Amino acid sequence: MPKIFSSSLTIISALTLGLETILVNQLWTPAVLAQSSSENFWFFSSYLIQLEESYPETLVDFWQNSAWKISKYSFAKSLILDPPSTNAVDLLPNSQEQKITAQNNSEPEFENKEVVDPFSKSAGGQLNIKLTDSNSSRSFGLGTIISYPDALNGPTRQSLDVPQQETGLASISIAGRLRQNLGNNNSILLEGILDPKRYGLDLRYGNLAPFLPGAFAANIYNSSGRIPVYENGEEDVDLPNGDVPWVIRFGGGFQYVQPLSKKLDGALGINYQIVSVRDAAFTNNIETKDELGNSFTFSDDGQDTLLTIDAALLFDNTDNPNDPNRGSRLRFGSSQSIPIGDAQIGYNRLSASFSQFIPLNLFGFSEGPRTLLLNLQGGAFIGDVPSYQAFNLGGTQTIRGFEKGEVSTSRSFVKATAEYRFPITELRLLKQDVELGGTLFVDYGNDLATADGVSGNPAGVRDKFGDGLGYGLGLSAKSVIGRMRLEFGFNNEGSNHFHFTFGDRF
């Protein structure tokens, strides 16, 4: 217990230092320069404004023959009407400030259902640090900008997964992105993810489809990672050579995303991928079975080929898409495989997540919303179930208090959550507002006794529990860069676990 707590504090301190360094470079320096400039021409600008009111025609002639431009005069006037600010966001042009607000989840008004981005529409509270000017055709930053609904596979997600599905084992992943606009309607996005247990690159092209109400996107990707399917059971089952399994995916796809109404968005796509299990992230050694002789793939050569038609829907009538206090949200996904290659894998995979947000003033320590969140999830396979595609229970995004995938890997599942969110206090860190909040939560999940329906029965041979109850408390911090969550959960098996992540899970 002390060792876990110490390690968690070390990780959090390192991450906080890194984020503070980025914020200092991006926000503090422009703010100081802007304040200095405003002091230099303060009285001169006041005089010009008086001239404008008394002799407007003379002042226009002055501007036309002066090195000063009207844009600078307007900026000076705004500084006179409002006290000088050292907040970098306050000093940005309106268009740039609005874009930062939109990307960093501060206001619900930015969500415009009539405008579709080929990559994302809402950050959903996830980590998003932009490191370039908003007016530049090229931008880069930390965090992913791809959000639900999305019907393409990739290293940071799997198409149709409700957001609560675990896809990796590391506690903290570092994601980065580079986006290049190719005109008004076209963009290229390169995203990468890196942590000790997962690596991946995703290259995506997007087209805004000017004659259609939606947007097209196509991608090609490669990913290598250890996944919860083959780890964290009561029994440790590895490869015949003693190494842990790594799942390697290479593929690509094509999708069309469109708002179907003010509250409903949909995505339809087709994906192709080649999946294999190996003994390391970068190796040609394909492993077909674990040390007990259970197969990883349907193909005899250890490489499965999957072709799927995927659909995803998001219905959202919450009051704020990034920090809701009331309303409901429904996510639904379906994936239909088309049998090809030697494996001839055929299945339909269904998953859904419904969340209800209810204002409930039980307690809190400062001003702010108090919310009861109720969530119900479920999923099922019809047909074949490759182990690397199965549902996983346990972990940060499913049942807190357990390791990722510790509860089960199954053909079907149900899961329920009750969570109370309350405000604690508001801080000012590096000239930015940080809202601290608390959570009390209870999670329960059950695999409906379907673990043995997964190819190779990875949950059965590793003696996973089949169902689990987790409960505990957490601390969240909402700021301009997104939402951070630190949660401590207990479980019905008598153990506990710390969870740290970015973004919301519902």
N, C-alpha and C positions, 0 to 999 in steps of 0.2 A: 503493500500500500504506500509507504513513504517513497519507494523508488518510483512508482507510477506517478505520484503527485509531483515529485521533483522533475521527472522527465517532461511532464506536461507543462510545468512552469518554464522550463528551459526552452521548449518549442515555442510557447506563446511569447516569451520575451524576445526570442530571435526574430519571430515573425513581426512583432510589434515594432522592433527597432528598424527592420527593413521597410515597413510601411511608413514609419515616421520619416525615414531618410528620403523616400520618394516624395512624400508630401512636402517636406521642407524644400526640396529642389524645385518642385513644380508650383508650389503655392506661395511660399514665403518670399522668395526673391522678387517675383513680379510685383507683389504687394508693396514691398519697401520702395522699389523704384517708382511705382505709381504715386505713392504718398509724397516722395521727394519732389517729383515733377509738379504735383498740384500746389505745393508751397511756393515754387518759383514763379508761377504765373498767376497766382491767386488774385492779387490786387489789380493786375493788368486786365484780367478777364472780367472783373467786376466793373471796371471802367468801360470796357467794350459793351457790356450788356446795357449799361445806362445810355451809351451812344445809340444803341440799336433802338431803344424805346423812344428817344427824342429825335434822332436824325436817321431814320432807316435807309433813305436813299444814299446819303453820304457814306454810311457804313458799308452798303453793298459795293460801292465803288472802291472802298478801302480793301475789302476782301479780294476783289478781282485783281488788284495790283499788289497784293501782299503775298509773302511766302507762306503765311498762315493759311490753312485750308479751313473750310467751314466745318468739316468733321472734327477738327481739333477744337474749334470754338464751341461746338456743341458739347464735346466732352468736358471742356472747361466749365461751361454753364451748368452741366449736371453736377459737377463737383461743388459748385458754389451753392446750388440749391440743396444739396445733401452734404452732410459732414464728410470729410475725407475718411476713407476706409482702408485698413490694412488687410482686409479679407480679399484674397486673390480672386475668388469667384465674383465678388461684388464689383471688381474693377474690370472684368472682361466685357467685351461688347455683348449686347443683348442676345444675339444669335448664338454666340459661343456659350454664354451662361445657360441659355435654355437647353442646349445640347447636353451640357454637363448634368443639369438637373434630370433630363430624361434618362441618361445612361446610368445615373447613380440613384435612381429609385426614390427621389424625394417627393414627387408630386404625382397624383394620378392623372392630371390633365394632359400629360404629354402623349398619352396613348390615343392615337388617331387610327380608327379602324379603316379609314378610307385610304391610308397610305401603307403599303406593304414593303418591308425590307426583305431582300432575298435571303438574308442570313438570320435576322432576329427581329422581334418586335418589342420585347420586354426583357429586361435583365433579371427580373424576379428576385432581386436582392443579392444575387451572386456577386462574387468579387469582380470588380470592374475598375481598373486604374488606367486611365488614358494618358499617354505620355507625349502626345503631339497636339498641335493646334487644330481646332475643329474645322477650320477652313481649308486645311491641307487635303490634297487628293490622296495622300498616303498617310496612314495612321497606324500606330502600334501601341501595345499596352499589355497589361497583365490581366489574366482572367479570360474566360470564354464569353462570346456574345451570342452564341447559338442557344436558343431556348425553345421550349415546347409551344406549339406543336411542331414537330420535325419528323420527317419520314425517311431520313438518311441515317445510315450507320456511321460511326466514327469513333475515334479513341476516347473522346470525352463523353460518349453516350452510346446507347443502342436504340435504334428506331423502335418506337412503340412502347418502350419501357415507361411505365409510370415513374415519375421522378424519384420515388422511394426505392427503386431497385438498385442494389449495390453492384458496381462493375469493377471495383478494385479493392485492394487490401490496405494500402497506406493510409495513414491518418490525415496527412496533408499532401496535396498535389500542387505543383506549380504549373500553371497554364499561361501561355503567352500567345499573342496574335499579331499579325501584320495584314493590313487591309489596303488594297490599292484600287481606287476608283478609276474606271476606264471610260468615263463620260457620264452622262446623266442617267443611263439605264443599266450600266454594267459594272461589276466589281469582282475582284479576286480576293479571297480570304485564305490565309495560311494560319492554321492553329496547331500548336504543339502542346504536349503535356509531359511532365517529367516528375517522377518520384522514385524512390528506391525499388518499387515493385511494379512500375508501369511506365512505358514509353510509347509515344505515338505522334504521328504527323497527319494532318488532314488538309488537303488542298481543295478549295471549293470555288466554283464560279457561279455568280448569280446574275440574273437578268430580271429587270423590273417589269417586263412584259407591258409596254405602254398601251397596247390595244386590248389588254385584259385586266380584270380587277385584281389579279394576283401576281405572283412572282415565280420564276423558275430557278432551280439550282441544281448543279451537278458536282460530284466530288470524287476524289480518289484518295485512299488513305492506307496507312499501315500501322498496326499496333501490336505491342508485345506486353503481356502482363500476367501476373499471378492473380487468379480469381478466387472468390470465396468458395466456389464449388468444390475444390480439391483440398481445402484447408480448414482448420479451426474446429474439427470434430474432437470427440473424446479419444478416438484412435487416430494415430498419425500414419497415413498411407501415402507413400511417395512413389517415385519411379523405381524400376529395378536396380538402377545404379545408385540410389540413395538421394538423388537430387529432387527438388520440388518441381511440379509441372508448371510450364509457362504456356499460355495460349497465344498463338500467333495468328493474326488476321490480316488479310490483304484483300481489298475490294474497292468498290465504287458504286455509285447510284445516281439516280435522276429523280427530281421531285417537283411538284407544283403546289404552292401554298396560296390560300385565298381566304379572306374574311367572308364568311357566309352570312353574317348579320353583325349587328353592333356588338353582340356578346358571344358570338360563335366563330371560331377559326378552324380551318381544316387543312390537312396536308395529305397528299397522295403521292407515293413514290414506288420505284422499283430498285432493288438492291441485289448486288452480286458480291459474293465473298468466298474466299478459300480459307478454311480454318484447319489448323494443325496444332498438336501439342508437342513441345520440345523440352529439353532439359536446361535451357538457358534462354536469355532474351535474344542473343545474337549467335545463332548456331544453325547448322544444317541437319542436326541429329533429331530426326522425327521419332517420337515415342508413340507406339500404338496401344500399349496397355500399362496399367499401374503394376506395382510389385505383387499384387494378388491375382493378376491376370485379367482384370476388368478392362474392357475396351474404352478408349477415349472417343473414338470416332466410329462412324458407320462403315467407312471405307477400309478395306484391308491394308491399303498403303499408308494410312494414317492422315490423309488429307481429305476433308469433306468439302464439297462444292455446294453452296446454297444460293438459290435464286428465289427471292421473295417479293411479293407485292404487298406494300405496307400502307396503312392509313392511320391517321391520328387526328383526334378532335379535342378542342379545348372550349368548354363553355364557362364563361366567367361573368357573374353579375355582382362581384364584390364592389365595395365603395372605393377601394384602392388596390389595384392589381399587385402592388409590391409590398404593401403592409396592411392587409385588410382587417377591418374591425367588425364588419357585418356583410352578409351575403353568402353566396355559395359558389363552388367551383367544381367542375367535373372534367376529368381527363379520361380519354378512352383511346385504346389502340388495338389494332388487329393486324396480324401478319400471316399471309398465306404463302407457304412455300410451294414451288413448282419443282417436282422431282427431275433432277438432271444428273449427269455424271454417273459414276459407279455406285454412289451411295443411294441414289433415288430416295432422298429424304422428303417425306410428305407430312405436313402438319398445318394446323391453324392455331395461332397463339393469340389469346384474348386477354386484355388487362384493363382495369378501370380503377379510378380513385375519385371518391366524392368527399369534399370538405365543406363543412358548414361553420361559418364564423358568427358568433353570437355576442353582442355587447353584454357584459356581466360585471357589475361593480361589486366584487367581493372584497378586495383589498388592493392596495398599492401604496407606494411611498412618495410619489410626486404626481404632477399633472400629466395626463396622457391616457390613451385608451386602455381599457381592461377587457380582455377578450377570452371567451371560452371557445376552443376549437374542437370540433368533433370530426373525425376522419374514418372512413371505411374503405378498404381496398380489397380487391380480389383478382384472381387470374386463373386461367386454365389452358391446357393444351388439348387439342383434338388431333390424334395421330401420333407420329413419332416425336420423341423428346430427346434431342441431343443434349448431353450433360452441360455443355458450355452455353446452351441457350435457356436452361431451366431457371425457375424462380428461386431466389435466395432469401432466407429469413434470418434476421439478426444483424445488428450493427446500427450505425449512425442514422441511416435513412429508413430503417424498418422497425427493429425492436431494440431500443436502447437498453444498455445494461449488459448486452451480449457482444461478443466479437462478430465481425462481419461473416455472415454465412454459418454461424455457430448453431443456429436453431434448426435449419433444414435447407435442403436443395430438393425441389419437388416439381411434380407435374401441375399441381393446383395449390392454391393457398387462399386464406382470408386473413385480414389484419384489421384491427381497430385501435384507435388512439383517442384519448381525451387529454387535452392540454389547456392549462390556464396561463395566460400571458398578462403581465402587469408591469407598470413602469417603476423604476427605482430612482433614477436621477438623470440629470443632463449635465454633461461636461463640455468644456471648451478646450479642445486639443489642437494645437497648431492652427489656431484661428478658425477651426471648423467645429460645428456642433456634433457631439456624439451622444446618442440617447442610449442609456443603459436600462435594460429590462430584465425581468426574471421570468422563469417558466416552472410550472409544476406539471409533470406528465405521467401518464400510464399508457403503455403499449402492450398489446397482446396479439400473437399470431399463431396460426395453426396450418400445417401442411395437408390436412384432411386425409392423412394416411396414404398419401400418393407418392412418397419418396421412392418406392420401389418401381414406379412407373417411368423413371428416368433411366436412360441408357447407361449401363455400368453401375447403377445404384450408388452414386458417390456418397449420399447421406447415410445409407444403411451400413456400408463397409467402414465408414468413419464414426459410426455410432452417434449421430447427431440427435438432438432431443425430440424433434417432431413438432413441438409447440413450446411457447415461452411467454412469460410475463415479465415485463420490465417496467420500472418506475423510478422516479428521481426528480431532480431539480436542475435548472440550468441558468446560465447568464448569457444575455445577448447584447451586442453593441451594434447599433445602426448609425452609419455615417455616410459621407460622400462617396466612399469606396465600396459600399455594400454592407452586408450584414454578416457579422461573425457570431458563432455560437460555441459556447463551452458548456457541456452537459455532463453530469455525473449520474450514472444509472446503476441501480441494483437489479438483480433478477431472482426468479423463484428457485434457481439452482444454488443460491447461496454465494454467488460471486458478484463482482461489480466491474465497471469499466468507465473510463473517461472517453468522451467524444469531443472532438474539435473540428469544425468545418466552417465553410462560407456558404451563404445563401440559405433560403428557406426550404423546408422539406415538403411543403404542401402547395 
